[in-house]
Amino acid sequence: MKNTIKNILIIFFPFFLVSCGSQNRKGFKAKEIYKSNTLIITRISENSFIHTSFKQTNDFGNVPCNGLIVKDHHEAVVFDTPTNDKSSEELIQWINEKLGAKINAVIPTHFHDDSLGGLMAFHKKKIPSYSYVKTIELAKENNFVIPENSFDDAVVLKVGDKDVIAKFFGEGHTKDNAVGYFPGENILFGGCLLKEIEAGKGYLGDANISAWSNTVEKVKKEYPDVKIVVPGHGDYGNGKLLDYTITLFKGQQ
């Protein structure tokens, strides 16, 4: 009898391990892991974190603004800075001390201050910055802090052993809105080009609303395997955020 039970355990134990491993991979639950009055950090996957800071506006009140941190092997890349230098200093310190990671680069995805408002804090820490060439032009025109390195179409950077991509697909929220992609976890940082589900159109002062849907269509085609999509404001989700944004601006003039 003992031998029979032992044989059953030998047969089923590997399946149990596989089942548990599968549940762990599929059952990752997002968790807020840091919160102050000016910065919130939420872990959304094994190696990716949303950083949320705040911008006081006349039209929309105190607006939460998202960026993304991706890491691998004690290295990190940050998409979009927090909205000001103080919150950026707080984020840099958290990544260095709590995440135990060196920041290889920061990538502002467009020229508004909810994307590069805290860029000077990164530069003071000798962290290199990369942006689409038009972002640098617009930052200069508006007397904002200027990203150090430009790319014409796309740039691929390393974080640990993994690639991180930033790419411009066309105009939408602004003339320069790029997106970020982390193939290792199929995570897309859409920035202000993408809207959370049920969001309105938001600030359109620098927008090209007639091109917006076509631009997002290109993003969707480029990344068919995307699993997590992070917008510039509001809740993250999946590929439905792409579809929602396409529909929101479809046929606009």
C-alpha positions as CSV (number, residue, x, y, z in Angstrom):
1,M,0.0,0.0,0.0
2,K,2.8,2.4,0.9
3,N,4.5,1.7,-2.4
4,T,1.3,2.4,-4.3
5,I,0.9,5.8,-2.5
6,K,4.5,6.6,-3.2
7,N,4.1,5.7,-6.9
8,I,1.0,7.9,-7.2
9,L,2.9,10.9,-5.6
10,I,5.8,10.4,-8.0
11,I,3.5,10.4,-10.9
12,F,1.4,13.4,-9.9
13,F,4.0,15.6,-8.1
14,P,5.5,17.0,-11.4
15,F,2.0,17.9,-12.7
16,F,1.3,19.7,-9.4
17,L,4.5,21.7,-9.8
18,V,3.6,22.6,-13.4
19,S,0.1,23.6,-12.4
20,C,1.3,25.8,-9.5
21,G,3.9,27.4,-11.8
22,S,1.3,28.2,-14.4
23,Q,-1.0,29.7,-11.8
24,N,1.8,31.9,-10.5
25,R,2.6,33.2,-14.0
26,K,-1.0,33.9,-14.9
27,G,-2.1,35.1,-11.5
28,F,0.2,38.0,-11.0
29,K,-1.6,40.7,-9.0
30,A,-0.7,44.3,-9.3
31,K,0.3,45.9,-6.1
32,E,1.0,49.4,-4.9
33,I,4.4,49.1,-3.3
34,Y,5.3,52.8,-2.6
35,K,3.2,55.9,-1.9
36,S,3.9,59.4,-0.8
37,N,2.0,62.7,-1.2
38,T,3.7,63.2,-4.6
39,L,4.6,59.7,-6.0
40,I,2.9,56.3,-6.3
41,I,4.7,53.2,-7.6
42,T,2.6,50.2,-8.6
43,R,4.1,46.8,-9.6
44,I,2.2,45.4,-12.6
45,S,4.4,42.5,-13.6
46,E,7.5,40.6,-12.5
47,N,9.8,43.4,-13.8
48,S,7.7,46.4,-14.6
49,F,6.3,49.2,-12.5
50,I,4.1,52.2,-13.1
51,H,5.2,55.5,-11.5
52,T,2.5,58.0,-11.0
53,S,3.0,61.7,-10.1
54,F,0.6,64.6,-10.2
55,K,0.0,67.8,-12.2
56,Q,-2.3,70.6,-11.1
57,T,-4.3,71.9,-14.1
58,N,-6.9,74.5,-14.6
59,D,-9.2,72.4,-16.8
60,F,-8.8,68.9,-15.3
61,G,-7.8,69.4,-11.7
62,N,-5.0,67.5,-10.0
63,V,-4.2,65.0,-12.8
64,P,-2.3,61.7,-12.1
65,C,0.4,61.2,-14.7
66,N,1.9,57.7,-15.5
67,G,5.3,56.6,-16.5
68,L,6.9,53.2,-16.6
69,I,9.9,51.5,-15.1
70,V,11.3,48.3,-16.6
71,K,14.2,46.3,-15.0
72,D,16.4,43.3,-15.5
73,H,19.5,42.2,-13.7
74,H,19.8,45.2,-11.4
75,E,19.4,47.7,-14.3
76,A,16.4,49.9,-15.1
77,V,15.0,52.1,-17.9
78,V,12.4,54.8,-17.2
79,F,9.8,56.0,-19.6
80,D,8.6,59.5,-18.9
81,T,9.8,61.5,-15.9
82,P,7.5,62.5,-13.0
83,T,6.0,65.9,-13.4
84,N,8.7,67.8,-11.6
85,D,12.3,67.5,-10.3
86,K,11.4,66.8,-6.7
87,S,9.2,63.8,-7.6
88,S,11.9,62.7,-10.0
89,E,14.5,62.7,-7.3
90,E,12.2,60.7,-5.2
91,L,11.7,58.1,-8.0
92,I,15.5,57.9,-8.7
93,Q,16.2,57.3,-5.1
94,W,13.6,54.6,-4.8
95,I,14.9,52.8,-7.9
96,N,18.5,52.9,-6.7
97,E,17.8,51.9,-3.1
98,K,14.6,49.8,-3.0
99,L,14.7,48.3,-6.4
100,G,18.5,47.9,-6.2
101,A,18.9,49.0,-9.8
102,K,21.1,51.4,-11.8
103,I,19.1,53.5,-14.2
104,N,20.5,53.1,-17.7
105,A,18.3,55.7,-19.4
106,V,15.2,57.9,-19.2
107,I,13.0,58.2,-22.3
108,P,10.5,61.1,-22.3
109,T,7.9,60.2,-24.9
110,H,6.8,63.7,-25.8
111,F,7.6,67.4,-24.9
112,H,4.8,68.1,-22.3
113,D,5.8,68.5,-18.6
114,D,3.9,65.3,-17.7
115,S,6.6,63.5,-19.8
116,L,9.8,65.5,-19.2
117,G,9.0,67.9,-16.4
118,G,11.5,66.2,-14.1
119,L,14.2,65.6,-16.6
120,M,16.8,67.9,-14.9
121,A,16.8,65.6,-11.9
122,F,17.9,62.7,-14.1
123,H,20.6,64.8,-15.9
124,K,22.0,65.9,-12.5
125,K,22.4,62.2,-11.7
126,K,24.3,61.6,-15.0
127,I,21.4,59.5,-16.3
128,P,21.3,59.7,-20.1
129,S,18.1,60.7,-21.8
130,Y,16.7,59.7,-25.2
131,S,13.8,61.2,-27.2
132,Y,12.4,61.3,-30.7
133,V,14.1,64.1,-32.6
134,K,10.9,66.2,-32.8
135,T,10.6,66.1,-29.0
136,I,14.0,67.8,-28.7
137,E,13.0,70.4,-31.3
138,L,9.8,71.2,-29.3
139,A,11.5,71.2,-26.0
140,K,13.9,73.8,-27.4
141,E,11.1,75.9,-28.8
142,N,9.3,76.0,-25.4
143,N,12.5,76.5,-23.3
144,F,12.1,73.2,-21.5
145,V,14.9,70.9,-20.4
146,I,16.2,69.3,-23.5
147,P,16.8,65.5,-23.8
148,E,20.4,64.7,-24.6
149,N,20.1,62.0,-27.3
150,S,17.8,61.9,-30.3
151,F,16.5,59.1,-32.5
152,D,14.8,59.6,-36.0
153,D,12.5,56.6,-36.0
154,A,13.3,54.2,-33.1
155,V,15.9,53.4,-30.5
156,V,16.7,50.0,-28.9
157,L,18.4,50.1,-25.5
158,K,19.5,47.4,-23.2
159,V,18.3,46.8,-19.6
160,G,20.2,43.8,-18.2
161,D,19.9,41.2,-20.9
162,K,16.7,42.5,-22.4
163,D,15.8,45.0,-25.1
164,V,13.7,48.1,-24.5
165,I,12.3,49.9,-27.6
166,A,11.1,53.5,-28.1
167,K,9.5,54.3,-31.4
168,F,7.6,57.1,-33.2
169,F,4.6,55.9,-35.2
170,G,3.0,59.2,-36.2
171,E,1.2,62.2,-34.7
172,G,-1.7,62.1,-32.3
173,H,-1.7,63.7,-28.8
174,T,1.2,65.8,-30.1
175,K,3.5,65.9,-33.1
176,D,6.2,64.0,-31.3
177,N,4.4,61.3,-29.2
178,A,6.5,58.1,-29.2
179,V,5.7,54.9,-27.4
180,G,7.8,52.4,-25.4
181,Y,7.8,48.6,-25.6
182,F,9.3,46.0,-23.4
183,P,9.3,42.8,-25.4
184,G,10.4,40.7,-22.4
185,E,7.0,41.1,-20.9
186,N,5.0,42.3,-23.8
187,I,4.3,45.6,-22.1
188,L,3.5,48.8,-24.1
189,F,3.9,52.2,-22.6
190,G,1.5,54.3,-24.8
191,G,2.0,57.6,-22.9
192,C,-0.5,60.3,-23.8
193,L,-1.1,58.8,-27.2
194,L,-3.3,56.1,-25.6
195,K,-6.4,56.6,-23.4
196,E,-7.7,54.6,-20.6
197,I,-11.1,52.9,-21.1
198,E,-14.0,55.4,-21.0
199,A,-11.6,58.4,-20.9
200,G,-12.5,61.6,-22.8
201,K,-10.2,63.1,-25.4
202,G,-8.3,65.2,-22.9
203,Y,-6.0,68.1,-23.7
204,L,-6.0,68.7,-27.5
205,G,-4.0,72.0,-27.7
206,D,-1.1,70.3,-29.5
207,A,-3.0,67.4,-31.0
208,N,-3.4,66.1,-34.6
209,I,-6.8,64.5,-34.1
210,S,-7.2,63.5,-37.8
211,A,-4.0,61.4,-37.6
212,W,-4.5,60.0,-34.1
213,S,-6.5,56.8,-35.0
214,N,-4.2,55.9,-37.9
215,T,-1.1,56.3,-35.6
216,V,-2.6,53.9,-33.0
217,E,-3.5,51.5,-35.8
218,K,0.2,51.3,-36.6
219,V,1.1,50.7,-33.0
220,K,-1.4,47.9,-32.8
221,K,-0.1,46.3,-36.0
222,E,3.5,46.5,-34.7
223,Y,2.8,44.9,-31.4
224,P,0.2,42.1,-31.9
225,D,1.4,40.2,-28.8
226,V,1.0,43.0,-26.3
227,K,-0.4,41.9,-22.9
228,I,-0.3,45.0,-20.8
229,V,-0.9,48.6,-22.0
230,V,-0.1,51.6,-19.9
231,P,-1.7,55.0,-20.9
232,G,-0.3,58.4,-19.9
233,H,-3.2,58.9,-17.5
234,G,-5.6,56.6,-15.7
235,D,-5.8,52.8,-15.4
236,Y,-3.6,50.4,-17.3
237,G,-5.2,47.4,-19.2
238,N,-4.7,45.3,-22.3
239,G,-5.0,45.7,-26.0
240,K,-8.5,47.0,-25.6
241,L,-7.0,50.4,-24.8
242,L,-5.6,50.6,-28.3
243,D,-9.1,49.7,-29.8
244,Y,-10.8,52.3,-27.5
245,T,-8.4,55.1,-28.5
246,I,-8.8,54.2,-32.2
247,T,-12.6,54.4,-31.9
248,L,-12.5,57.6,-29.9
249,F,-10.7,59.5,-32.6
250,K,-11.9,57.7,-35.7
251,G,-13.1,60.0,-38.4
252,Q,-12.1,63.1,-36.5
253,Q,-11.1,66.2,-38.5
